[in-house]
Each structure stands twice: as C-alpha cells, then as structure tokens.
C-alpha cells in the first residue's frame, strides 16, 4: 500500500521500490480492492523479497513492524511505521490502515521534497 500511495502522491518525483523481508505468496485481496476504490490498480503486482541490490541505491527504508526480521543496512535512514497488519482482514478493516499509511506517506513526501 505504501509504495502504491507514494507512487501516486510523488507523481514521478521519487523512485519507489516495494519489497518485504518475508513476502506473502500473493497480494492481499482486501488491499487490492481498497486501493482500487481510490483509483490505484496493483492487481498485476507480485510480492517481492527484499534484496541487497535494491537497498544499495535507496535513501530511506520504510519498515512496517517487522522487528528483528527486517535486515539492517548501515548508512541507510530507517523509518518503522507501526501499523496493523492487513493480512487476513476484511476491506472494512483495511480502509483505516490505508488511510493511516497515506497520512504517513504524505508526511514523508513533504519532508523528502522540502528544500
């Protein structure tokens, strides 16, 4: 959700990558539906495992409560967004998580684009 929202909000001004330390085998259908409700189609996306190569060229790593299972890369700025995991949740439960992620994305985007 965060990558999809940042891609929309940044409108090409920031390169965004999405990957997980322990990605699911498929997208969460409620997340796909919640994003579709606001005009973001991620239905063709696939969960991806975080790789060392991807992290090498990033400035900020946003984690979402993965704790010790998140790999650490020295010299990178980390933000850990403590959010409820949408796995197994209904769309009604996913919507508030989506709105909170969008709020965090906007805050980060403002910070990254500020002179």
C-alpha positions in Angstrom: 0.0 0.0 0.0 2.8 2.4 0.9 4.6 2.1 -2.4 1.4 2.4 -4.4 0.4 5.5 -2.4 3.8 7.1 -2.6 4.0 6.4 -6.4 0.7 8.2 -6.8 1.5 11.1 -4.5 5.1 11.6 -5.7 4.0 11.7 -9.3 7.4 10.6 -10.6 9.4 12.9 -8.3 10.7 10.0 -6.2 11.6 6.4 -7.2 9.8 3.9 -5.1 10.5 0.2 -4.5 8.4 -2.2 -2.7 9.7 -5.5 -1.2 9.4 -7.4 2.0 11.7 -9.4 4.3 9.1 -12.2 4.3 6.7 -11.5 1.4 3.4 -13.4 1.0 2.9 -15.6 -1.9 0.1 -13.4 -3.3 -1.3 -9.9 -2.9 -3.9 -9.4 -0.1 -7.3 -9.2 -2.0 -8.7 -6.7 0.5 -5.6 -4.4 -0.1 -6.0 -4.7 -3.8 -9.7 -3.8 -3.5 -9.1 -0.9 -1.1 -6.5 0.6 -3.4 -8.8 0.1 -6.4 -11.5 2.1 -4.6 -9.2 5.1 -4.7 -8.2 4.5 -8.3 -4.9 2.6 -7.8 -4.6 -0.7 -9.6 -2.0 -3.1 -8.2 -3.7 -6.2 -9.4 -0.7 -7.1 -11.7 1.9 -6.7 -8.9 3.6 -9.6 -7.2 5.1 -9.7 -3.7 8.8 -9.4 -3.9 11.6 -10.3 -1.5 13.9 -7.5 -0.4 17.3 -7.8 -1.9 20.7 -6.3 -1.1 20.9 -4.8 -4.6 17.7 -2.9 -4.1 18.7 -1.4 -0.8 22.1 -0.3 -2.1 20.6 2.6 -4.0 17.9 3.8 -1.6 18.0 6.8 0.7 15.1 5.8 3.1 13.9 2.3 4.1 10.4 2.2 5.5 9.6 -0.8 7.5 6.2 -1.8 8.9 6.6 -3.5 12.2 8.9 -6.4 11.0 11.2 -6.0 14.0 14.2 -8.2 14.0 13.2 -9.9 10.8 14.0 -6.7 8.9 17.5 -6.7 7.5 19.7 -3.8 8.6 21.9 -1.9 6.1 24.4 0.5 7.6 24.2 4.1 6.3 20.5 4.0 5.4 17.8 6.0 7.1 15.1 3.8 8.6 11.5 4.7 9.4 9.5 2.0 11.2 5.8 2.6 10.7 3.9 0.7 13.4 0.7 -0.3 11.6 -1.8 -3.0 12.0 -1.0 -5.9 9.6 -3.8 -6.0 6.9 -3.2 -9.8 6.4 -6.5 -11.7 6.7 -8.5 -8.5 7.3 -11.7 -7.5 5.6 -11.8 -4.5 3.3 -13.6 -2.6 6.1 -10.6 -3.2 8.4 -8.1 -2.4 5.7 -9.5 1.0 4.8 -8.4 2.7 8.1 -4.9 1.1 7.7 -4.8 2.5 4.1 -5.7 6.0 5.3 -3.0 5.9 8.0 -0.4 4.8 5.5 -1.5 7.6 3.2 -1.1 10.1 6.0 2.4 8.8 6.7 3.3 8.8 3.0 2.2 12.5 2.7 4.3 13.4 5.7 7.4 11.6 4.3 6.9 13.1 0.9 6.7 16.6 2.2 9.9 16.0 4.1 11.7 14.5 1.2 10.7 17.2 -1.2 11.3 20.1 1.1 14.4 22.2 0.3 
